[in-house]
Amino acid sequence: MALSSREDIIDYEFLRGRQNETVVKELCVSSAITSETFRFKPPYKMADHGTIEKGMNWMDGHFEYQELHTDLNEAVAGFAYLYAYGISMCTFFARLTGRPIHNLEEVNWSRQTFNHEHWCTLPCHRFPKYSCATKTVHSLYDSFMYYLQK
């Protein structure tokens, strides 16, 4: 198995909504040839809240939440194979795309942490300890490519 320009890795960061549901705040899709990050507005009004470790707030976002399905499907349309890390993330993305999502946890590899030169444009993500979908996707991609080349 090798990643090429036909495979894409997907990740998201989320906050909890009123009903304790997952509300995607940041979505990143990345491959050998492209990378896209989407920051979604809240789907409904709720008291502003957030997490320090994710560096995001409920009111953050640029894209309409109702467009999550469309934005994701357009971003992955040209890719034959989609990957995510963890069964819950794979299930979530499979439901949104109607496509199988391969779980990187099931591949016989050791996930490494890489320091890469990719930075988000948001000031909160310039700090190395903040969790970020874009950083995670690039770390997963770099780690998986390293595994394949070994």
Secondary structure, 3 states (H helix, E strand, C coil): CCCCCCEEEEEEEEEECCCCCEEEEEEEEECCCCEEEEEECCCCCCCCCEECCCCEECCCCCECHHHHHHHHHHHHCCCCEEEECCHHHHHHHHHHHCCCEEEHHHCCCCCCCCCCCCCCCCHHHHCCCCCCHHHHHHHHHHHHHHHHHC
